[in-house]
Each structure stands twice: as structure tokens, then as C-alpha cells.
């Protein structure tokens, strides 16, 4: 399988594409390794993960360069992701023991009752390319600490990163038959679905998630999926600093070229401040530096996937054909690489793909609304339910709006953020289950109830 630099379109490496036979053979190794790993004391498993974190930090420049080369993330943002993801390691290292302790439900009477938590076994982690450290850590860090073996498939667009993660995991003391990365595309991913794993954890698109769910359902095993979003932002008329709020919205939309499940995907602005907000928003967008992702001053690099360019062009043209107005952005850049200029459209509505279908790129529509009621109706008019944000100077007003929004995570005066201490979950087409927080620990174990009569 060829690894192509999205900024230069050059082949930078080639890796093995694992076959179905390879996958079955590795599964048997992991099956044996998991039994031994589970018997290792929790404290020792935690030490191995902490050592892994130390090795990651020591190698941050090399790892950031690799991530930039294979998926186009600006080098500064790549470095920030790698270092920022360490908070997951710290959280799970400190909190897992608390949530795995046996619990006595009843100690009175003839029959005593307690609950213990056992690992699922061998789990599959089909991971994402847009944030391979953040997204990967959400799954394989707690899974390993809880005593599972992990069959890890990095995305085709973050393959070299996945292999470096595997190498450092083994150096840290996690056995090779406990954490194994397999590289490849669709065929390799499908092979993972054929083997009898004890759980599947996927991050990616709704359509792929739907296929995985259909394939895995008859196995009756744990399945968690973090899928896409069409995350709305509503800017009320009481914001005190319009320029500041516009700048926050630009970052929430265009960071990582908009290639984030929780990036702002559509913006609604109260009619009283609509024109001023749009003007300030466009000013900030036009200052974004698009170009070579290896430069420290680059704000936005190329898209990781070349095929996404055509979809973004479709959304732009569809909106323009239906009456939208293009304020900034040339639709695409005439240069080598998967570049697409940050693009803003107004006079948009929900008859346009731009406002209802996941964009996953540097393109956004801004729609005028009359009041909070209209904003809430539009925010909920979606098949997704990952995140939603409100910018307002009035906490009660913002909370009242967010209480009525059907999303797994909601933000007041912030957006596009994830914390290890809070559950990360989607509703509707945005996924199943939760990672992070104590729920993201319990996701990798299964309860066993004991009824003890002496």
C-alpha cells in the first residue's frame, strides 16, 4: 500500500497490506497474549502505559513530522495534538483502578453480593486519521490498562503514525502479542470484522459505521462507534465582543482544515448582529495562511483525502445554484496537493447540502435567524447529534438553548474541544456508546455479579 504525501502528492513510503490469513494468525497470538496480560497486576500495566507516554514525548518532533507528511496536518498542530493527547494517559493511569475495584452490593443476610469487572478480551480498534493520537488514545489506552489485548488498525491516511505508535508501545513493555497494528485499506478492515473479537471500536464516517454495525451485530459483542457530525454554532445577539466571537468561530471551524468530527459545520447568527458578525468572520478567515504544512506559520495545510475535494466543490456549487453567496474562497487552489481554500457562504438554508450533510473540510455556511426558537429548530434539524455550541453573554439563556439541543456534547462560549474527564458520545447518526471519563473505562470491561452464600 502506497503512502502519499497530500501536500506534494509524492509517494513517501510503502507498507504491507495485511491479508485475511494474516489477520486470523495475529488474532490467535493476541488471544494467547491477552490471558497473560490480564494476569499482570494493574499497577504494572499502568507503568507500561506511562512509559509509552514518556517515549512519545521524547519522540515528539519525529512523530509530528511523520503525521504532517502523511496526512497534511500543519507541523505546529501535529505537535500540539501529540503533546495534548498526553492528558488521556494521565487521566486513565490515575482513574482506572478506582473504576475497576470490586463493589460489594450487599454484605448482610445469608447471601452476600458483589460485582467485579473483567476485561472484554481481544478488542478491535479501527481508528481515524484526523486525530490519530487523540482518537486512538481514547480506545487503546484504557483497553490495555483494563487488561484487554488490542488489534489496532490505523487509518490508511495515518498508517506510518500507527506503526510508530506500535513500536513505542512495545518498547514501553506492552508485549507484541497484546498490542498489534495491522496496515491496509478496506480489505484489511473487513478481515477484522470476520474474526471473533470480543469488541469493536470504530471512529469514522456514518456510512462505514453502518456497515460495521450490520456485520458485527450477529456476534452480540460490544460495539462502540464515534461517527460524524454536523455540529451547529449559534451566535446570539447579546455577545459583547463580536470580533472575538467571530475569531473563536473561525478557529472552531478551520482548525485542522475543518477535518474534525466536532468542528463547527454550520453557523446560525441572530439577525440583529448578523452583518457585523459575518464581516468580522470573513476578516479572520482571509488572514489564514494556507500552504506548506511543514512551515511553523501555516494555519491550514492540504486535505488528507484527495477525493474530498470533489465533494467540497459539489457542496459549493449546490449552494450557489440554490441562491447562496460566496464571500471568500476560490473553491479550490490550482496547485499540486490536496489544497482547498477556506470558503465562506451566506444566504444559505437547509435545502442545501452544505447545511445538512457533513462537510469535513474548510467550507462553512452562515445562516441568519430571527430568534432563539428558530435557531433551536435549525440546530436540531439534522440526522447527527455529536456537538452543538452557543455563544452568548447570558449563561441562563445559553443553557436554556443547549438543554433543548439533541447532542452528546454541548458548549457555551467554546467549541471543538474534548476533555478526558467528560464522556464523549454521539446521538443519532453520530455514534453509539461513550469513550473518555469513567464511562470510557467501563466500556472496556464487563461486569460479573457474585452471589455468595457461606
C-alpha positions in Angstrom: 0.0 0.0 0.0 1.5 3.4 -1.1 1.6 6.2 1.4 1.1 9.5 -0.4 2.0 13.0 1.0 -1.2 15.0 0.4 0.8 18.3 0.1 3.1 17.1 -2.6 1.3 14.0 -4.0 4.5 12.1 -3.8 4.8 8.5 -2.6 6.8 8.7 0.7 6.6 5.0 1.7 5.0 1.6 1.0 3.7 -0.7 3.7 2.4 -4.2 3.8 -1.4 -4.7 3.3 -2.4 -7.4 5.6 -4.5 -10.3 4.2 -7.3 -12.2 5.8 -4.9 -15.0 6.6 -2.5 -12.6 8.3 -5.4 -11.2 10.4 -6.5 -14.6 11.6 -3.0 -15.6 12.5 -2.4 -12.4 14.5 -5.8 -12.9 16.3 -4.6 -16.2 17.7 -1.4 -14.6 19.0 -3.5 -11.9 20.7 -5.8 -14.4 22.2 -3.0 -16.1 24.0 -1.3 -12.8 24.9 -4.4 -11.4 26.5 -4.6 -14.2 29.0 -1.1 -13.4 30.2 -1.6 -9.7 30.1 -4.7 -9.8 32.2 -2.8 -11.7 35.0 -0.2 -8.9 35.2 -1.0 -6.6 38.1 -2.9 -3.5 37.1 -0.1 -1.3 38.5 2.4 -2.9 36.1 0.0 -2.4 33.2 -0.3 1.3 34.2 3.5 1.6 34.4 3.9 0.3 30.8 1.4 2.9 29.5 3.1 5.7 31.4 6.4 4.6 29.9 4.7 4.7 26.5 3.7 8.3 27.2 7.2 9.2 28.1 8.6 7.7 24.9 6.0 9.6 22.9 7.1 12.9 24.4 10.7 12.2 23.8 10.0 11.5 20.1 7.5 14.3 19.5 9.5 16.0 16.7 9.9 12.9 14.7 6.3 11.8 15.3 4.9 15.3 14.4 7.0 15.3 11.1 5.5 11.9 10.2 2.0 12.9 10.9 2.4 16.1 8.8 4.0 14.2 6.0 1.2 11.6 5.7 -2.0 13.5 6.4 -1.1 17.1 5.9 -1.7 18.5 9.4 0.4 21.7 9.9 3.5 20.8 11.9 2.5 23.1 14.8 -0.9 21.5 15.1 0.7 18.0 14.8 3.0 18.7 17.7 0.1 20.2 19.7 -2.0 17.0 19.2 0.8 14.7 20.3 1.6 16.6 23.4 -2.1 17.4 24.2 -3.1 13.8 23.9 -1.0 13.0 26.9 -3.8 14.1 29.2 -5.6 10.9 28.3 -2.7 8.8 29.5 -2.6 10.8 32.8 -6.3 10.5 33.3 -6.6 6.8 32.7 -3.4 6.0 34.6 -4.9 7.7 37.7 -8.5 6.8 37.4 -8.8 3.3 36.1 -8.0 1.5 39.4 -10.9 3.3 41.1 -13.4 2.2 38.5 -12.2 -1.4 38.3 -12.4 -2.1 42.1 -14.8 -4.8 43.1 -18.0 -3.4 44.6 -19.9 -5.1 47.5 -23.6 -4.7 46.8 -24.8 -6.4 49.9 -22.9 -7.8 52.9 -25.9 -8.5 55.1 -28.0 -11.7 55.3 -27.1 -15.2 54.3 -26.2 -14.3 50.8 -23.6 -11.7 50.0 -23.3 -9.9 46.7 -20.5 -8.3 44.9 -19.6 -7.1 41.4 -16.2 -7.4 39.7 -15.1 -6.1 36.3 -13.4 -8.3 33.8 -11.8 -7.3 30.5 -13.7 -7.9 27.3 -10.8 -9.9 25.9 -9.4 -9.1 22.4 -10.8 -5.9 21.0 -10.6 -4.4 17.6 -9.7 -0.7 17.2 -10.4 0.6 13.7 -9.1 4.2 14.2 -9.2 7.5 12.4 -6.6 9.6 10.6 -7.7 13.2 11.5 -6.5 12.9 15.2 -4.7 9.5 15.4 -3.3 10.2 18.8 -6.4 11.7 20.5 -8.8 9.3 18.9 -6.5 6.3 19.3 -5.7 7.0 23.0 -9.5 7.2 23.7 -9.6 3.5 22.9 -6.4 1.5 23.2 -5.0 3.3 26.3 -8.0 2.3 28.6 -8.4 -1.0 26.8 -4.8 -2.1 27.6 -4.9 -0.8 31.2 -8.1 -2.8 31.7 -6.4 -6.0 30.6 -7.5 -6.4 27.0 -5.4 -7.2 24.0 -5.8 -4.7 21.1 -6.0 -5.4 17.4 -5.2 -1.9 16.1 -5.9 -0.8 12.6 -4.7 2.8 11.9 -6.3 4.6 9.0 -4.7 4.4 5.6 -4.0 8.1 5.9 -2.2 7.7 9.3 -0.5 4.4 8.7 3.1 5.4 9.5 1.9 7.1 12.6 0.1 3.9 13.7 3.3 1.9 13.1 5.3 4.3 15.2 2.7 4.0 18.0 3.0 0.2 17.9 6.8 0.4 18.0 6.8 2.7 21.1 4.1 0.6 22.8 6.3 -2.5 22.5 9.4 -0.5 23.7 7.4 0.6 26.7 6.8 -3.0 27.8 3.4 -3.9 26.2 4.0 -7.4 24.7 3.9 -7.8 20.9 1.1 -10.3 21.3 -1.0 -7.8 23.3 -0.9 -4.8 21.0 -0.6 -5.3 17.3 -1.1 -2.9 14.4 -2.2 -4.1 11.0 -1.9 -1.9 8.0 -4.1 -1.8 4.9 -7.2 -0.5 3.4 -10.8 -1.6 3.1 -9.9 -5.3 2.7 -7.9 -5.4 5.8 -10.6 -3.7 7.8 -13.2 -6.2 6.5 -11.0 -9.0 7.6 -11.1 -7.7 11.2 -14.9 -7.9 11.1 -14.7 -11.6 10.2 -12.7 -12.8 13.2 -14.4 -13.5 16.6 -13.2 -10.4 18.5 -14.8 -9.5 21.9 -15.5 -5.9 21.0 -15.2 -3.4 18.1 -14.4 0.3 18.5 -14.6 2.3 15.3 -14.1 6.0 14.5 -15.1 7.2 11.1 -18.0 8.0 8.8 -21.6 7.2 9.4 -21.8 5.1 6.3 -18.8 2.9 7.2 -20.1 2.7 10.8 -23.5 1.5 9.5 -21.8 -1.3 7.5 -19.7 -2.3 10.5 -22.7 -2.4 12.8 -24.6 -4.7 10.3 -21.6 -7.0 10.1 -20.9 -7.2 13.8 -24.5 -7.3 15.2 -24.9 -11.1 14.9 -21.8 -11.6 17.1 -23.6 -10.0 20.1 -20.3 -8.3 21.3 -19.5 -4.8 22.4 -19.7 -2.2 19.7 -18.9 1.4 20.0 -18.7 3.9 17.2 -17.7 7.6 17.1 -19.1 8.7 13.8 -19.6 12.1 12.0 -21.3 15.3 12.9 -23.0 18.3 11.5 -22.1 20.4 14.5 -24.0 23.7 14.8 -22.9 27.0 16.4 -25.5 29.7 17.3 -24.3 33.2 18.0 -26.9 35.2 19.9 -27.5 38.9 19.7 -26.1 39.6 23.2 -22.5 38.7 22.6 -20.4 41.5 24.0 -17.4 41.3 21.6 -18.4 40.3 18.1 -14.9 40.3 16.7 -13.7 38.0 19.5 -16.6 35.6 19.0 -16.0 35.6 15.2 -12.3 34.7 15.8 -13.4 31.8 18.1 -15.8 30.6 15.5 -13.1 30.6 12.8 -10.8 28.5 14.9 -13.6 26.1 15.7 -14.4 25.7 12.0 -11.0 25.8 10.2 -8.6 24.2 12.7 -7.1 21.1 11.1 -8.7 22.3 7.9 -12.2 21.5 9.4 -11.3 17.8 9.4 -12.7 17.1 12.8 -15.9 15.3 13.9 -16.6 18.1 16.4 -15.6 21.0 14.1 -18.2 23.7 13.6 -20.1 22.7 10.5 -22.8 25.3 10.2 -23.3 28.7 11.8 -26.5 30.5 12.8 -26.4 34.2 13.8 -29.1 36.3 15.3 -30.4 38.9 12.7 -29.5 41.8 14.9 -25.8 41.2 14.7 -25.7 39.1 11.5 -24.0 41.5 9.2 -21.4 42.6 11.7 -20.5 39.0 12.7 -20.2 37.9 9.0 -17.9 40.9 8.3 -15.6 40.0 11.3 -15.7 36.3 10.5 -14.6 36.9 6.9 -11.8 39.2 8.0 -10.3 36.5 10.2 -10.7 33.8 7.5 -8.9 35.9 5.0 -5.9 36.1 7.3 -5.5 32.3 7.5 -2.2 31.1 6.0 -2.8 28.2 3.7 0.2 26.2 2.3 3.2 24.1 3.2 2.3 22.1 6.3 5.9 21.8 7.4 6.1 25.6 8.0 5.6 26.7 11.6 3.4 29.7 10.5 1.0 27.6 8.3 -2.6 27.7 9.6 -4.1 25.2 7.2 -2.5 22.5 5.1 -3.9 20.2 2.4 -6.8 17.8 3.0 -5.8 14.3 3.9 -8.1 12.7 1.2 -8.0 13.9 -2.4 -11.5 12.6 -3.1 -12.9 15.1 -0.5 -12.1 18.0 -2.9 -14.8 16.9 -5.3 -17.4 16.7 -2.5 -16.5 20.2 -1.3 -16.8 21.5 -4.8 -20.2 19.8 -5.0 -21.4 21.5 -1.8 -20.2 24.9 -3.0 -21.9 24.6 -6.4 -25.1 23.1 -5.0 -25.4 26.1 -2.6 -24.6 28.7 -5.3 -27.2 27.1 -7.6 -29.8 27.5 -4.9 -29.1 31.1 -4.2 -26.1 31.2 -1.8 -23.5 33.9 -1.9 -19.8 33.2 -1.9 -17.9 35.7 0.3 -14.4 34.3 0.3 -12.7 31.2 -1.1 -11.8 30.1 -4.7 -13.5 26.7 -4.3 -10.1 25.0 -5.0 -6.4 26.0 -5.3 -4.6 25.5 -8.6 -1.5 23.9 -7.2 -0.1 20.5 -6.5 -1.5 18.9 -3.4 -5.0 18.4 -1.9 -5.5 22.1 -1.1 -8.9 23.8 -0.8 -9.1 27.5 0.3 -11.1 28.3 3.4 -14.5 29.1 2.0 -17.5 31.0 3.4 -21.0 31.2 2.0 -24.0 33.2 3.2 -27.7 33.3 2.2 -27.8 29.6 2.9 -30.6 27.4 4.0 -31.4 23.7 4.8 -32.3 22.9 1.2 -28.6 23.0 0.5 -26.2 20.1 1.1 -23.8 22.4 2.8 -26.2 22.9 5.8 -27.3 19.3 6.2 -24.6 16.9 5.0 -21.3 16.5 6.8 -18.7 18.7 5.1 -15.5 17.6 6.9 -13.4 20.4 5.3 -12.6 24.1 5.2 -16.1 25.2 4.0 -18.9 26.7 6.0 -22.3 28.4 5.6 -23.6 31.2 7.8 -27.4 31.5 8.1 -29.4 34.4 9.6 -32.1 33.6 12.2 -34.9 35.7 13.7 -34.7 34.4 17.3 -33.6 31.6 19.7 -36.6 29.4 18.7 -35.7 29.4 15.1 -32.0 28.7 16.0 -33.0 25.7 18.1 -35.2 24.3 15.4 -32.4 24.5 12.8 -29.8 23.2 15.2 -31.9 20.1 15.8 -32.8 19.7 12.1 -30.1 17.1 11.4 -29.6 13.4 11.4 -26.5 13.9 13.5 -26.0 14.6 17.2 -22.4 15.0 18.2 -21.8 18.5 19.5 -23.5 21.9 19.5 -22.4 25.3 20.7 -23.9 28.7 21.7 -22.0 31.9 22.0 -23.8 34.3 24.4 -23.1 36.6 27.3 -26.1 35.2 29.2 -25.4 31.9 30.8 -29.1 31.1 31.6 -30.1 31.9 28.0 -27.3 29.7 26.6 -28.2 26.8 29.0 -31.9 27.0 28.1 -30.9 26.7 24.4 -28.5 23.9 24.9 -31.0 22.0 27.1 -33.2 21.7 24.0 -30.5 20.6 21.6 -30.2 16.9 21.0 -26.4 16.3 21.1 -24.0 14.3 23.1 -21.8 17.3 24.0 -22.8 21.0 24.2 -20.6 24.1 24.6 -21.2 27.5 26.0 -18.7 30.1 24.7 -16.4 27.5 23.4 -16.4 24.7 20.7 -14.5 21.9 19.1 -12.9 20.6 22.3 -12.7 17.2 24.1 -11.7 16.5 27.7 -10.7 13.1 29.2 -12.8 13.9 32.3 -16.1 14.1 30.3 -17.8 11.4 28.3 -17.5 11.6 24.6 -20.6 10.3 22.8 -22.8 10.9 19.9 -26.5 10.6 19.3 -28.5 9.5 16.2 -26.1 9.1 13.3 -23.1 10.4 15.3 -22.5 7.0 17.0 -23.0 4.5 19.8 -21.5 4.4 23.3 -19.1 6.6 25.1 -15.3 7.0 25.4 -13.4 9.1 28.0 -14.4 9.7 31.6 -15.2 6.8 33.8 -17.6 5.6 31.2 -14.7 5.2 28.8 -13.1 2.9 31.3 -16.1 0.8 32.0 -16.6 0.5 28.2 -13.6 -2.0 28.1 -14.8 -4.3 30.9 -17.8 -6.5 31.6 -19.4 -6.8 35.0 -19.7 -10.2 36.7 -22.1 -10.4 39.7 -21.3 -12.8 42.6 -23.9 -14.2 44.9 -22.1 -15.8 47.8 -23.7 -18.0 50.4 -21.4 -19.5 53.1 
